[in-house]
Amino acid sequence: MKTFTLPDLGEGLADAEVISWHVLTGDRVVADQPLVVVETEKAVVEVPAPWSGTVVKLHANPGDIIKIGAPLADIDSEGDSRDSGAVVGTLPKEVKNAARAETASEARQSGTKVTAAPAVRKLACELGVDLASISGSGPGGAITRKDVEAAIGGSVDGYKPLRGFRRAMARNMAQAHAQVATTNVTDEANIAHWRENEDATIRLVRALVAACSAEPALNAWYDGTREARLLHKTIDIGIAMNTEDGLFVPVLRDAGSRTLDDLRAGLDTIKKDVATRIVPPEELRGQTITLSNFGMIGGRHATLVVLPPQVAILGAGRMTDEPRIADGEIRPCRILPLSLTFDHRAVIGAEATRFLMHIIKDLEG
């Protein structure tokens, strides 16, 4: 028998949250078969079985946060053969959950002792929760802390721990606040000439490309420890996307060498990946500069957060129709507020201001 531990998922990640198991104790698996789904600070990742064999024990329940290198499952292995035969453990998730609930129900009806860790039993006793009335979500129908808390409608003291992407966002914001010398410059673009159905996000991407080409100091990374910066030749734009689970920032790669149609197709693809929460880790790293089109929700200007090692983020506020003077006359104009937040350790004010002027020139052109 071998013990499979949580593998190194890259990017210096220290832990991951178990979301769901594709197998139950006693299932037979083959090498490379999806074994468990975990959520890291970067993405939802499906971890495959490392070898063929029979699952003897699952060491973690859904909702558990485990360290890299901690035990995941004990598997009675069959060597390193790449067996491609029928696999019991590939039942649909809904079927497995139903089987798990049915097993727990049968155990209660037959008087079999309910499976729960001592800490879970203690919590249930303190809260007056009858474990026999709960369908466990853990391996083999085991009752978890989350099951007990769900039975009373929430966490014990009202606090709910941040998990997955929200936890990652909280950590990233704290890191940025501690490290970055944040400075802001704002202005606006008159986009009265835009077509009615103009693709605002792609126009902003195009403007960012033009500005990065003219002022490369903002398409850069800064290493505060070494007090050194890296100017990037390739423009990889992070696109901030809001979801119920937190903020995602997938990357439009090499934006400077792609057509507008190709950029739109790429943006649609990463939006779909974010919506399904199965985001390849490589889509969430390596941004050289970031765009936040927060005006789609509301707000005019903002002091945004620069995530190191990046040195700048552009924010686009809510478009409004406002009067402006043009050719000596007052005319209605479509106005797009812009906010550029930058790390003043690596970027001087003149560079940032010129960068924003290039953005406006491209948007108004």
C-alpha positions in Angstrom: 0.0 0.0 0.0 1.2 3.5 -0.8 0.2 6.9 0.6 -0.4 9.6 -2.0 0.4 13.1 -0.7 -0.8 16.4 -2.0 1.7 17.3 -4.8 3.5 20.6 -5.3 1.0 22.6 -7.4 3.5 25.3 -8.3 3.8 29.1 -7.8 5.0 28.6 -4.2 1.6 27.5 -3.0 1.6 26.1 0.6 -1.8 24.5 0.8 -5.1 23.7 -0.9 -8.8 23.1 0.0 -10.4 19.8 -0.8 -13.5 20.5 -2.9 -14.7 17.0 -3.8 -13.6 13.5 -4.3 -14.1 11.5 -7.5 -13.7 8.2 -5.6 -14.9 6.5 -2.4 -13.0 4.0 -0.2 -13.0 0.6 -1.9 -13.1 2.1 -5.4 -10.5 0.8 -8.0 -8.6 3.6 -9.8 -6.1 3.7 -12.6 -3.1 5.9 -13.1 -4.0 9.5 -14.3 -7.7 9.0 -13.5 -9.1 12.2 -11.8 -8.9 11.5 -8.1 -9.8 14.7 -6.2 -10.6 18.4 -6.9 -8.8 21.0 -4.8 -8.9 24.7 -4.8 -5.7 26.7 -4.4 -5.1 30.4 -4.2 -4.7 30.4 -7.9 -7.3 28.0 -9.4 -9.4 24.9 -9.1 -7.2 22.0 -9.9 -8.1 18.3 -10.6 -5.5 16.1 -9.1 -5.1 12.7 -10.9 -4.3 9.3 -9.3 -0.5 8.7 -9.4 -0.8 4.9 -9.9 -3.4 2.1 -10.3 -4.9 0.3 -7.4 -7.7 0.2 -4.8 -8.5 3.2 -2.5 -8.0 2.1 1.1 -8.4 5.4 2.9 -9.2 9.0 2.2 -7.3 11.3 4.5 -9.2 14.6 3.9 -12.8 15.6 3.8 -14.4 18.2 1.5 -13.7 21.6 3.1 -10.4 20.6 4.7 -7.4 22.7 4.0 -4.3 20.5 3.7 -0.6 21.4 3.3 1.5 20.4 0.3 3.0 17.0 1.1 0.2 16.0 3.5 -1.5 12.6 3.0 -4.4 12.6 0.5 -5.2 8.9 0.1 -3.9 5.4 0.8 -4.0 3.3 -2.4 -3.2 -0.5 -2.5 -1.1 -0.1 -5.6 -0.8 -2.4 -8.6 2.6 -1.2 -9.7 3.2 1.5 -12.3 1.2 0.0 -15.1 -1.1 2.4 -17.0 -4.2 0.3 -16.8 -7.0 1.5 -19.1 -9.7 -0.9 -18.0 -13.1 -0.1 -16.5 -12.9 2.1 -13.4 -15.3 2.0 -10.5 -14.2 5.4 -9.3 -15.4 7.3 -12.4 -19.0 7.4 -11.4 -20.6 10.9 -11.8 -20.2 13.1 -8.8 -24.0 13.2 -8.2 -24.2 9.5 -8.1 -21.3 9.3 -5.6 -22.9 11.9 -3.4 -26.2 10.0 -3.5 -24.4 6.8 -2.6 -22.6 8.5 0.2 -25.9 9.9 1.6 -27.6 6.5 1.2 -24.7 4.8 3.0 -25.0 7.2 6.0 -28.8 6.7 6.0 -28.5 3.0 6.0 -26.0 3.2 8.8 -28.4 5.2 11.0 -31.3 2.9 10.2 -29.3 -0.2 11.1 -28.0 1.4 14.4 -24.4 1.5 13.1 -22.2 4.0 14.9 -22.1 7.3 13.0 -18.7 8.2 11.7 -17.3 11.5 12.9 -14.0 12.8 14.3 -13.8 13.5 18.1 -13.6 17.2 17.5 -16.8 17.1 15.3 -18.6 15.1 18.0 -17.6 17.6 20.6 -18.8 20.5 18.5 -22.1 18.7 17.8 -22.6 18.1 21.6 -21.9 21.7 22.4 -24.4 22.9 19.8 -27.1 20.3 20.6 -26.9 18.7 17.2 -28.0 15.1 16.7 -25.3 13.5 14.5 -27.7 10.7 13.6 -29.9 13.3 11.8 -27.1 14.5 9.5 -26.0 13.1 6.2 -22.2 13.3 6.2 -20.3 14.8 3.2 -17.0 13.3 4.1 -15.4 10.0 2.8 -17.7 7.0 3.5 -20.4 9.3 4.9 -18.3 10.7 7.6 -19.7 13.8 9.3 -17.6 16.9 9.1 -17.5 20.2 11.0 -19.1 21.9 8.0 -22.0 19.4 8.1 -22.6 20.3 11.8 -22.4 24.0 11.2 -24.7 23.7 8.2 -27.2 21.9 10.5 -27.5 25.1 12.6 -27.5 27.4 9.6 -23.9 28.7 9.7 -20.7 29.0 11.6 -20.6 28.8 15.4 -19.9 32.5 16.2 -21.1 34.0 13.0 -17.6 34.2 11.4 -17.1 32.2 8.2 -13.5 31.5 7.2 -12.4 32.8 3.8 -11.6 29.9 1.5 -10.1 29.6 -2.0 -10.1 32.7 -4.1 -11.4 35.0 -1.4 -8.7 33.9 0.9 -6.1 34.4 -1.8 -7.5 37.9 -2.5 -7.3 38.9 1.2 -3.6 37.7 1.3 -2.7 39.5 -1.9 -4.3 42.7 -0.8 -2.4 42.6 2.5 0.8 41.9 0.7 0.2 44.8 -1.8 -0.6 47.2 1.1 2.6 46.3 2.9 4.9 46.5 -0.1 3.7 49.0 -2.7 4.2 52.8 -2.6 0.8 53.5 -4.1 0.2 56.7 -6.1 -2.7 57.7 -8.3 -3.2 60.0 -11.4 -6.7 60.5 -13.0 -8.1 62.0 -16.1 -10.9 61.4 -18.6 -11.3 60.5 -22.3 -13.9 62.0 -24.6 -15.3 59.0 -26.5 -18.2 60.8 -28.2 -17.1 59.4 -31.5 -17.3 55.7 -30.5 -19.9 53.6 -32.2 -23.0 52.6 -30.2 -21.8 49.0 -29.8 -18.1 49.7 -29.4 -16.2 46.9 -27.6 -15.0 49.0 -24.6 -12.8 46.4 -23.0 -10.9 45.7 -26.2 -10.5 49.4 -26.9 -9.0 49.8 -23.5 -6.7 46.8 -24.2 -5.6 48.5 -27.4 -4.9 51.7 -25.6 -2.9 49.9 -23.0 -0.8 48.4 -25.7 -0.1 51.8 -27.2 0.8 53.3 -23.9 3.1 50.4 -22.9 4.9 50.8 -26.2 5.4 54.5 -25.6 6.2 54.3 -21.9 7.7 50.8 -21.2 8.4 51.8 -17.6 4.9 50.8 -16.6 5.0 47.4 -18.4 7.4 46.2 -15.8 8.0 44.2 -12.6 9.8 45.6 -9.5 11.8 43.5 -7.0 11.8 45.5 -3.7 14.3 43.2 -2.1 16.9 43.8 -4.8 15.7 47.3 -5.7 15.7 46.3 -9.3 13.1 46.4 -12.1 12.5 44.2 -15.2 11.1 45.9 -18.3 9.0 43.5 -20.4 9.1 43.4 -24.1 5.8 41.3 -24.2 2.6 42.9 -23.0 0.6 40.4 -20.9 -2.5 42.2 -19.6 -4.3 40.9 -16.6 -8.1 41.4 -16.9 -9.8 41.9 -13.5 -13.0 39.9 -13.4 -15.5 40.1 -10.5 -17.3 36.9 -9.4 -19.2 35.8 -6.3 -16.2 33.9 -5.2 -13.8 36.8 -5.4 -11.6 38.6 -7.9 -10.0 36.7 -10.7 -7.3 38.2 -13.0 -6.7 36.0 -16.0 -4.2 37.1 -18.6 -4.4 38.2 -22.2 -1.0 37.0 -23.5 1.1 39.0 -25.9 -1.6 41.6 -26.4 0.7 43.8 -28.5 1.0 41.3 -31.4 -2.6 40.2 -31.6 -5.5 41.5 -33.8 -8.6 43.0 -32.1 -10.6 40.0 -33.2 -8.1 37.6 -31.7 -8.0 39.6 -28.5 -11.8 39.4 -28.2 -11.7 35.6 -28.8 -9.1 35.2 -26.2 -11.0 37.3 -23.7 -14.2 35.2 -24.3 -12.2 32.1 -23.6 -10.8 33.2 -20.3 -14.2 34.6 -19.2 -15.7 31.1 -19.9 -12.9 29.5 -17.9 -13.5 31.8 -15.0 -17.3 31.2 -15.1 -16.7 27.4 -14.8 -14.1 27.9 -12.1 -11.8 25.5 -13.9 -9.1 28.0 -14.7 -5.7 26.6 -15.9 -3.1 28.0 -13.4 -1.0 29.4 -16.3 -4.0 31.7 -17.2 -3.7 33.4 -13.8 0.0 34.3 -13.5 2.6 36.4 -15.2 0.6 39.7 -15.8 2.9 42.6 -16.7 0.1 45.2 -16.2 -3.5 45.0 -15.2 -6.8 46.5 -16.5 -9.9 46.9 -14.2 -13.0 48.0 -16.0 -14.9 48.6 -12.8 -17.2 51.2 -14.4 -19.3 48.3 -15.7 -20.6 48.1 -12.1 -20.3 51.8 -11.1 -17.9 54.5 -9.8 -15.9 57.1 -11.6 -12.4 57.1 -10.2 -10.6 54.8 -7.8 -7.3 54.1 -6.1 -6.7 50.6 -7.2 -4.4 47.9 -5.8 -1.1 47.2 -7.6 -0.2 43.5 -7.0 3.6 43.1 -7.0 5.8 42.5 -8.9 3.6 44.6 -11.3 4.0 48.4 -11.1 0.7 49.7 -12.5 -3.0 49.1 -13.0 -5.4 51.1 -15.2 -9.0 51.5 -14.0 -11.9 52.6 -16.2 -14.9 54.2 -14.5 -18.5 54.5 -15.4 -19.2 56.2 -18.8 -21.5 59.2 -18.6 -23.0 61.8 -21.0 -21.8 65.2 -20.0 -21.5 68.7 -21.5 -18.1 69.8 -22.8 -16.8 72.8 -24.7 -15.7 71.9 -28.2 -14.8 74.4 -31.0 -16.2 77.2 -28.8 -19.6 75.4 -28.3 -21.1 73.4 -25.5 -21.8 69.9 -26.7 -23.0 66.6 -25.2 -20.1 64.2 -24.9 -19.5 60.6 -23.8 -16.9 60.7 -21.0 -14.8 57.8 -19.8 -13.1 58.5 -16.4 -9.7 56.9 -16.1 -7.6 56.1 -13.0 -4.0 55.0 -13.2 -2.5 53.6 -9.9 1.3 53.0 -9.9 4.1 51.9 -7.7 6.1 55.1 -7.1 9.2 53.1 -6.1 9.6 52.0 -9.7 7.7 54.6 -11.7 8.1 58.4 -11.6 5.1 60.8 -11.9 6.1 62.1 -15.3 6.2 58.5 -16.7 2.8 57.7 -15.3 1.2 60.9 -16.5 2.6 60.5 -20.0 1.4 56.9 -20.0 -2.2 58.1 -19.1 -2.0 60.7 -21.9 -1.1 58.0 -24.4 -4.1 56.0 -23.2 -6.4 59.0 -23.7 -4.9 59.7 -27.1 -5.6 56.2 -28.3 -9.2 56.1 -26.9 -10.0 59.5 -28.5 -8.4 58.6 -31.8 
